[in-house]
Amino acid sequence: MLESIKVTEQLHWPEVDLSKKSIFNSADRVVSPSQVSLENIPSTVLKGLLGAGSNSYNVLLQAKEEKKKKKQEKSLRKRPKTSVKGGSTCSKGNRLILAQNKTHILDGGEKPIQTNCVLSGSNCNLLKPTRTLTVVGSKMGLTPRSVPQLKTYIHNVHRPLLPSLHKAAISREAENVKKLCILTAIKPSNVEKERDKFFNSDFNYNPQFEYSNPVPAVILARYNNASDHFLTQAVNIMEVALERYGSYEIFEQVTGGNLLTKSRIWSNVKRYMEKEGCVGEIVIQVTDDLLSRASMTAVNGRPTVTINTSSAREHWLEGMLRHEIGTHYFRGINNCQQPWSSSVGRRKNNLKPLNPTEEGLASIHSVLFRKDPTLWRAALLYYTVYQARHMSFSQLFHNLGRFVQDPNTRWDYCVRAKRGQTDTAQPGCFSKDQVYLEGILKILRYRDKIDFPMLMALGKVSFEDVDRLKPLAQMENVRIPHFMQDQGRYAEQLTKIMVVNQLTDEELKTLI
């Protein structure tokens, strides 16, 4: 899920210099000179790579200057070469040398790609292209700066390189940014002020929200239609949980566990990214100013996961990462290489909308492998949106007391459902949050027929398009999350979700 975010803190690796960038880095695995060497790189570029104040930069720069002086003394009468050919300079180790927009794989011939990808095993920049240094071994995120482009010679790459972000994919991402602007625009700018008024009024005041960039009423009207199609299922899911635990607060504590400290969040996120082989590819940020539990967005052209510290619980965090990284991020990079990666390609192939499949699949992965995979959050979001369509903010707040006692939790759900409105005394909703439960139930309805690894591999597509798109798919470099490798176990978990939430196939066949 994508939300407007205000970053209050960035997560840094302890005792590691990341050149002013909070990037998860596999620096604990030492890169030897046989793995990476730098040749003929100007000191300004080297400085940008290692950081002006780092010890690494000072040592390498000093060695480079001494080497340069020796070469000048030995070649006073010899004219220096103006170009370097890969065949004569590339040793058994990996080297970085100046060139133009190509990557040569010694064991596999030549494959042109753009240098806006960081080659760290298999990484693809999903967002706006930047010029970076390509390093094999240790993954490092770099800030965009004007530097010469590089040719990389890679020996014995164990994992295939992802395709570069072609122009069509770039255009698609630009279009997505425009669409996502509404999520930024509908976040009220005076939330804290109105929250104080609301709580001081004994929960009877209807907040008057303000917006820095108000969304036109005609656009908001598109999101003001709430469905009741799965309302019975939403209510039943929550009532079953209340019968089992007594209250939402007890359910949250028992199934979610304790809130994690920032250091434990860091440790758990690192462990998960190592499982998925994506260390160094994604920026991780933590904040307490987020309406959702986590979000996958683009910050300065980098895939960025933002985690809400107020909801990062010990038994729920990995599910959150499966949602944001294992689903949204992996489907995004798989989508880059497909013929439908652009809006033109989607129209040409007559693709259905990616939602509710995208958010439904991610939400299933949120509860996958939990001891109790109750679909509480998806159910409450669906219910809250429906009621918001017919109630004022204050009425909605009191209505949610049926399921949630904590006023802070109720406030958060009400703000999500009422965002976009100015006068919340009026009935109205932002209906996006209904896609989670809708997507979950549709996928569970057809779980025995869906090819889930293929659904992941094809990128941002609906499960209804999978069979039709298979023959057109580019499958060489797709990435499937680790939790999908065992399809037998995966299917068992889907059945468990059905049982715990008291859903039946007959019921779903009638609804869908």
C-alpha positions in Angstrom: 0.0 0.0 0.0 1.2 3.4 -0.9 0.9 6.3 1.5 2.3 9.8 1.8 5.1 9.6 4.3 7.0 11.9 6.4 10.3 10.3 7.3 11.3 11.0 10.9 14.2 8.6 11.1 16.3 6.4 8.8 17.7 3.1 9.7 21.5 2.8 9.6 23.8 -0.1 9.9 26.0 0.2 13.0 29.7 0.7 12.5 29.4 1.0 8.7 29.9 4.1 6.6 27.2 4.2 3.9 28.2 7.5 2.3 25.3 9.5 3.9 22.7 7.0 2.6 20.6 4.7 4.7 20.9 1.6 2.6 20.9 -2.0 3.7 24.4 -3.1 2.8 26.0 -6.5 2.8 29.2 -5.0 3.9 29.8 -7.7 6.4 30.9 -9.9 3.5 34.4 -8.6 2.6 35.1 -7.8 -1.0 38.6 -8.7 -1.9 40.8 -7.0 -4.5 40.2 -10.1 -6.7 36.5 -9.3 -6.7 36.5 -5.6 -7.4 39.2 -3.2 -8.6 39.0 0.4 -9.8 41.0 1.6 -12.7 41.4 5.1 -14.2 38.5 6.6 -12.2 39.0 10.3 -11.5 39.3 11.2 -7.9 36.0 13.1 -8.0 34.2 9.9 -8.9 36.0 7.9 -6.3 35.2 10.5 -3.7 31.5 10.3 -4.6 31.6 6.5 -4.3 33.3 6.2 -0.9 32.4 9.5 0.8 34.7 12.6 1.2 35.3 12.0 4.8 35.7 8.2 4.9 39.0 6.5 5.7 38.5 4.2 2.7 38.5 7.2 0.3 41.7 8.7 1.8 43.6 5.5 1.6 42.6 4.7 -1.9 43.1 8.2 -3.1 46.6 8.3 -1.7 47.5 4.9 -3.3 46.1 6.1 -6.6 48.2 9.3 -6.5 51.3 7.4 -5.7 50.6 4.9 -8.5 50.0 7.8 -10.9 53.3 9.5 -10.1 55.2 6.2 -10.7 53.4 5.8 -14.1 54.3 9.4 -15.1 58.0 8.8 -14.2 58.1 5.5 -16.2 56.3 6.9 -19.2 57.9 10.4 -19.8 58.8 9.4 -23.3 55.9 7.2 -23.9 52.5 8.5 -25.1 49.7 7.1 -22.8 46.9 5.1 -24.3 43.6 6.8 -24.8 41.4 3.8 -24.6 41.3 0.5 -22.7 40.0 -2.7 -24.2 38.3 -5.2 -22.0 40.0 -8.2 -23.5 43.5 -7.0 -22.6 42.8 -5.6 -19.1 40.2 -7.8 -17.5 41.8 -10.3 -15.1 40.2 -13.2 -13.4 38.8 -10.9 -10.9 36.1 -8.3 -11.5 37.1 -4.8 -12.7 35.4 -1.5 -13.2 36.6 0.5 -16.3 35.2 3.5 -18.2 33.0 2.8 -21.1 29.5 3.3 -22.5 26.3 1.6 -21.4 27.2 -2.0 -21.7 27.8 -5.0 -19.4 30.0 -7.8 -20.6 29.6 -11.2 -19.0 32.8 -13.1 -19.6 31.2 -16.6 -19.5 28.1 -15.6 -21.5 29.1 -13.1 -24.2 27.9 -9.5 -24.3 24.6 -8.3 -23.1 23.8 -4.6 -23.3 22.0 -3.0 -20.4 21.7 0.5 -18.9 24.0 1.4 -16.1 21.1 2.8 -14.0 20.9 -0.6 -12.4 23.1 -1.5 -9.4 24.4 -5.0 -10.3 24.3 -6.6 -6.8 23.4 -10.1 -7.7 20.1 -9.2 -9.4 18.9 -5.7 -8.8 16.7 -3.5 -11.0 16.1 0.1 -10.5 12.3 0.3 -10.8 12.1 4.0 -10.7 13.7 7.0 -12.4 17.1 6.2 -13.9 20.2 7.4 -12.2 23.8 7.1 -13.1 25.7 4.9 -10.6 28.8 2.9 -10.2 28.3 -0.8 -10.7 30.0 -2.9 -8.1 30.0 -6.7 -7.8 30.3 -8.1 -4.3 29.2 -5.5 -1.8 26.0 -3.7 -2.6 26.0 0.1 -2.2 23.3 2.7 -2.8 24.6 5.9 -4.4 23.1 9.3 -4.6 22.5 10.5 -8.2 25.4 12.5 -9.5 27.0 13.2 -12.9 29.7 10.7 -13.4 31.2 8.9 -16.3 29.3 5.7 -17.3 31.0 2.4 -16.8 31.5 -0.9 -18.4 31.5 -3.8 -16.0 33.2 -7.1 -16.6 31.7 -9.8 -14.5 33.1 -13.3 -14.0 31.0 -16.3 -12.9 27.8 -14.4 -12.1 25.7 -17.0 -10.2 22.4 -15.3 -10.7 21.1 -13.9 -14.0 21.0 -10.2 -14.4 17.6 -8.5 -14.5 16.8 -6.6 -17.7 17.4 -2.9 -17.7 14.6 -0.4 -17.2 13.7 0.4 -20.8 11.9 3.5 -21.9 8.5 1.9 -21.8 9.0 1.0 -18.1 10.2 4.4 -17.3 7.1 5.9 -18.9 4.9 3.5 -16.9 6.6 4.5 -13.6 6.0 8.2 -14.5 2.4 7.5 -15.0 2.2 5.6 -11.7 3.7 8.6 -9.9 0.9 10.8 -11.3 -1.7 8.3 -10.1 -0.1 8.1 -6.6 -0.2 11.8 -6.2 -3.7 11.4 -4.9 -2.5 9.4 -1.9 -0.2 12.2 -1.0 -2.8 14.9 -1.7 -5.5 13.4 0.5 -3.4 13.2 3.6 -4.6 16.1 5.9 -2.0 18.7 6.8 -3.6 19.5 10.2 -4.1 16.0 11.5 -2.6 16.6 15.0 -4.4 19.8 15.5 -7.8 18.3 14.7 -7.0 15.2 16.7 -6.5 17.3 19.8 -9.9 19.0 19.2 -11.6 15.6 18.7 -10.2 14.0 21.8 -10.9 17.1 23.9 -14.6 17.1 22.7 -15.2 13.6 24.2 -15.1 12.3 20.6 -18.1 14.3 19.4 -16.3 16.9 17.2 -16.1 16.3 13.5 -12.6 17.3 12.2 -12.3 19.9 9.6 -9.4 18.7 7.6 -7.1 20.9 5.5 -4.9 19.9 2.5 -1.8 21.4 1.0 -2.9 20.4 -2.5 -6.7 19.7 -2.4 -7.9 17.1 -4.9 -10.7 18.2 -7.2 -14.1 17.1 -6.1 -14.7 15.2 -9.4 -11.7 13.0 -8.7 -12.7 12.4 -5.1 -16.2 11.4 -6.2 -14.6 8.4 -8.0 -13.5 7.0 -4.6 -16.7 7.8 -2.8 -18.5 4.6 -3.7 -18.4 1.9 -1.0 -19.6 -1.7 -1.6 -21.4 -3.9 0.8 -20.8 -7.1 -1.3 -18.5 -8.7 1.3 -19.8 -6.8 4.3 -21.3 -10.0 5.9 -17.9 -11.8 5.6 -16.0 -8.8 7.1 -18.3 -8.6 10.1 -18.2 -12.4 10.6 -14.4 -12.5 10.5 -14.1 -9.9 13.3 -16.9 -11.5 15.4 -15.1 -14.8 15.2 -11.9 -13.2 16.4 -13.8 -11.4 19.3 -15.4 -14.7 20.4 -11.9 -16.3 20.5 -10.0 -13.4 22.2 -12.6 -11.2 23.8 -11.3 -7.9 22.4 -9.2 -6.6 19.5 -6.5 -5.4 22.0 -6.1 -8.9 23.4 -6.1 -10.3 19.8 -3.3 -7.9 18.9 -1.2 -8.7 21.9 -1.5 -12.5 21.6 -1.2 -12.9 17.9 1.1 -9.9 17.2 3.4 -10.0 20.2 5.3 -7.1 21.7 6.2 -4.0 19.8 9.8 -4.2 18.5 12.6 -1.7 19.3 14.3 -0.1 16.4 17.3 -2.3 16.8 15.1 -5.4 16.6 13.3 -4.0 13.6 16.7 -3.6 11.9 17.7 -7.1 12.8 14.5 -8.7 11.5 14.5 -6.7 8.3 18.1 -7.6 7.5 17.4 -11.3 8.1 14.3 -11.2 5.8 16.2 -9.4 3.0 19.0 -11.9 3.2 16.4 -14.7 2.7 15.1 -13.0 -0.4 18.6 -12.1 -1.7 17.7 -8.4 -2.0 20.1 -6.9 0.5 21.3 -3.5 -0.8 18.4 -3.0 -3.2 15.9 -1.2 -1.1 16.1 1.8 1.2 14.5 1.1 4.7 13.1 3.9 6.7 11.2 3.9 10.0 8.7 6.5 11.2 5.7 6.9 13.6 3.9 9.2 11.1 2.2 6.8 8.8 -1.4 5.9 8.4 -0.6 2.4 7.3 1.6 -0.2 8.9 4.2 0.0 6.1 4.5 1.3 2.6 6.5 0.7 -0.6 7.2 4.0 -2.3 9.8 5.8 -4.4 12.1 8.2 -2.5 14.7 10.0 -4.6 14.3 7.4 -7.3 14.9 4.5 -5.0 12.5 1.7 -3.9 11.8 2.5 -0.3 10.0 0.6 2.4 8.8 2.7 5.3 7.8 0.9 8.5 5.5 2.3 11.1 7.2 1.7 14.5 3.8 1.9 16.3 2.6 -1.3 14.6 5.9 -3.3 14.1 5.2 -6.3 16.3 7.4 -9.3 16.7 5.1 -11.9 15.1 3.7 -9.5 12.4 6.8 -7.8 11.0 7.8 -10.6 8.7 4.3 -10.7 7.2 4.6 -7.0 6.7 7.8 -7.5 4.8 6.3 -10.3 2.7 3.6 -7.8 1.8 5.8 -4.9 0.8 9.0 -6.6 -0.5 8.0 -10.2 -1.2 4.9 -9.1 -3.1 4.9 -5.5 -4.2 8.7 -5.2 -4.9 9.2 -8.5 -6.6 6.1 -8.2 -8.8 7.3 -4.7 -9.7 10.8 -5.8 -10.8 9.3 -8.8 -12.7 6.9 -6.5 -14.4 9.8 -4.4 -15.7 10.8 -7.0 -18.4 7.3 -7.9 -19.6 5.7 -6.7 -22.8 3.0 -5.0 -20.7 5.3 -3.0 -18.5 4.0 0.3 -20.0 0.5 1.6 -20.1 0.6 1.2 -23.9 1.6 -2.5 -23.4 -1.2 -3.0 -20.9 -3.8 -1.6 -23.4 -2.3 -3.6 -26.3 -2.6 -6.8 -24.3 -6.0 -5.9 -22.9 -5.0 -6.4 -19.3 -7.5 -6.2 -16.5 -6.7 -3.7 -13.6 -4.0 -5.0 -11.3 -6.2 -4.5 -8.2 -7.8 -6.1 -6.3 -5.3 -8.9 -7.2 -2.2 -6.9 -6.2 -3.4 -5.9 -2.7 -5.3 -9.1 -2.2 -2.2 -11.2 -2.8 0.0 -8.9 -0.6 -2.6 -9.1 2.2 -2.7 -12.9 2.1 1.1 -12.9 2.4 0.8 -10.6 5.4 -0.9 -13.4 7.4 0.7 -16.4 5.7 2.4 -18.7 8.2 0.9 -17.0 11.2 -0.3 -19.3 14.0 -3.6 -17.4 13.7 -4.0 -15.9 10.2 -7.2 -14.0 11.1 -8.0 -11.4 8.4 -8.9 -8.8 11.0 -7.3 -5.7 9.4 -8.6 -6.3 5.9 -12.1 -7.0 7.4 -12.1 -3.8 9.6 -10.9 -1.6 6.7 -13.7 -2.9 4.5 -16.3 -2.4 7.2 -15.0 1.1 8.1 -15.1 2.4 4.6 -18.6 1.2 4.1 -19.8 2.8 7.3 -17.9 6.0 6.5 -19.9 6.4 3.3 -23.1 6.8 5.4 -21.8 8.4 8.6 -20.0 11.5 9.9 -16.5 11.1 11.5 -17.9 11.2 15.0 -20.6 8.7 14.3 -18.1 6.4 12.6 -15.7 6.6 15.6 -18.4 5.5 18.0 -19.6 2.8 15.6 -16.2 1.2 15.5 -16.3 0.8 19.3 -18.2 -2.4 18.5 -15.0 -4.0 17.4 -12.1 -1.8 18.8 -11.9 -0.2 22.2 -8.7 1.7 21.9 -9.5 5.3 20.8 -6.1 5.8 19.1 -6.7 2.8 16.9 -10.2 3.9 16.1 -8.9 7.4 15.2 -6.4 5.9 12.8 -9.1 3.8 11.0 -11.5 6.8 10.8 -8.8 9.1 9.3 -8.0 6.5 6.7 -11.7 6.2 5.7 -12.4 9.9 5.8 -9.2 11.2 4.2 -9.9 13.5 1.3 -12.9 15.1 3.0 -12.8 18.7 4.4 -15.9 18.7 6.4 -16.1 15.2 8.0 -19.5 15.9 9.5 -20.8 14.9 6.0 -21.1 11.2 5.0 -18.3 10.2 2.6 -15.4 7.8 2.3 -12.2 7.1 0.4 -13.0 3.6 -0.8 -9.5 2.3 -1.8 -9.2 0.3 1.5 -11.9 -2.1 0.4 -9.6 -3.7 -2.2 -7.7 -5.7 0.4 -10.6 -8.0 1.6 -12.1 -8.1 -1.9 -8.8 -9.2 -3.4 -8.2 -11.8 -0.6 -11.6 -13.4 -1.1 -11.4 -13.5 -4.9 -7.9 -15.2 -4.7 -9.1 -17.7 -2.1 -12.1 -18.5 -4.3 -9.9 -19.6 -7.2 -6.9 -20.7 -5.1 -7.0 -24.3 -6.6 -6.8 -22.9 -10.2 -4.3 -20.0 -9.8 -0.7 -20.7 -10.7 0.8 -18.6 -7.9 4.5 -18.6 -9.0 3.4 -17.6 -12.5 1.2 -14.8 -11.0 4.3 -13.5 -9.3 6.5 -13.9 -12.3 4.2 -12.0 -14.7 4.4 -8.8 -12.7 1.6 -6.4 -12.1 -1.3 -8.5 -13.6 -4.6 -9.8 -12.4 -4.9 -13.5 -11.7 -7.6 -13.6 -14.3 -5.0 -12.8 -17.0 -2.4 -15.3 -16.1 -3.3 -18.2 -18.4 -3.7 -15.8 -21.4 -0.4 -14.1 -20.8 1.8 -17.1 -20.2 2.9 -17.6 -23.8 3.9 -13.9 -24.1 5.9 -13.8 -20.9 9.7 -13.2 -20.5 10.7 -15.7 -17.9 14.5 -15.7 -17.9 15.2 -13.4 -15.0 12.0 -13.5 -12.9 12.3 -13.6 -9.1 10.0 -15.6 -6.9 10.0 -15.0 -3.1 11.4 -17.7 -0.9 8.0 -18.4 0.8 6.5 -19.4 -2.6 9.2 -22.1 -3.3 7.3 -24.9 -1.6 3.9 -24.9 -3.3 2.5 -27.7 -1.2 3.1 -25.8 2.0 1.8 -22.6 0.4 -1.5 -24.3 -0.6 -1.8 -25.7 3.0 -1.5 -22.1 4.4 -4.3 -20.8 2.1 -6.6 -23.6 3.3 -5.7 -22.7 6.9 -6.7 -19.1 6.2 -10.1 -20.3 5.0 -10.6 -22.5 8.1 -9.5 -19.9 10.7 -11.7 -17.2 9.2 -14.7 -19.6 8.8 -14.9 -19.1 5.1 -16.2 -21.9 2.9 -15.8 -22.7 -0.8 -19.6 -22.8 -1.2 -20.0 -19.3 0.3 -17.3 -17.9 -2.0 -18.7 -19.5 -5.1 -22.0 -17.9 -4.4 -20.5 -14.5 -3.9 -17.9 -14.6 -6.7 
